[in-house]
Amino acid sequence: MEGFENQRLCVVPRPLVDAALQRPVTRRLVVTDAGFFPDAEDHLRVRPEGADESILMVCTRGSGWVRTTERVGVTPGMCVLIPARLAHSYGSSTSHPWTIWWCHVRGAESRDFAVALGAEHGAATLTLRSFDRIVALFDELVSGLERGQTPAHLLAASGTAWHLLSQIAVDRALPETGTPLERAMRYLADRVDATVRVGDLADLVGLSASHLSALFRQATGGGVTAHHTALKMARARGLLDTSSLGIAEVARAVGYEDPLYFSRQFRKVHGVSPSDYRSQRKG
């Protein structure tokens, strides 16, 4: 009840939250509470009926746990998202109390982010890749609410929270470094000027071709070849926009010896020919 030494805590008055939920932008996502609890000894929350908000926590030191359907350990570098109105409890380790950044959010976007983070049916826990960046965004969020809770401050907090949740969703979507999928993606990115057979790539990363293709479809929405083609087209766009290379030279630079075939592939992706794309005014 006395809080934690050097804690930071911001609670937006509920009438201000209700007003924010009626305004453009903040009605989609509004931060209702945010804070930082260092070395939170004996920290415990039990909500049999859940909370009105989705709850996001990131552990930076120590350890703890969260329980919805089952108890899951939380260690440094992990984040937890508990969707609104889901019965839950969580607490700090007795031997190594956790240090956490946390916030509560409401609005339609909070439900969308719960789906993006895999928490539509229960709490989601994941290890963060962009840990330092996410902690910096939490600091920005709390600092902004400490300065004020006017409509402008709440609008800024919504933007920061959207950035924060988006970065965590990206961390979840991208494969972890060193996994077969990540190594395969890196191999393709390094070889946009070549043709890579799915079977050869699968052998390289130690998976079957069908398993690798399934991982690509899950991560990108398309297969291995579609992903490699997207990388090639991204490089082609860059060359068309920033160089004076001819269409045949651009085609060879991205692994197409036949410029006509390259043009057909480019049109299939972009809806226009490489020449028409180059002539478009951009920016």
Beta strands, then each sheet from edge to edge (+ up, - down):
strand 1: 8-11
strand 2: 30-37
strand 3: 44-47
strand 4: 54-61
strand 5: 64-67
strand 6: 71-74
strand 7: 78-82
strand 8: 88-92
strand 9: 99-106
strand 10: 124-127
sheet 1: 1+ 2- 9+ 4- 7+ 10-
sheet 2: 3+ 8- 5+ 6-
end
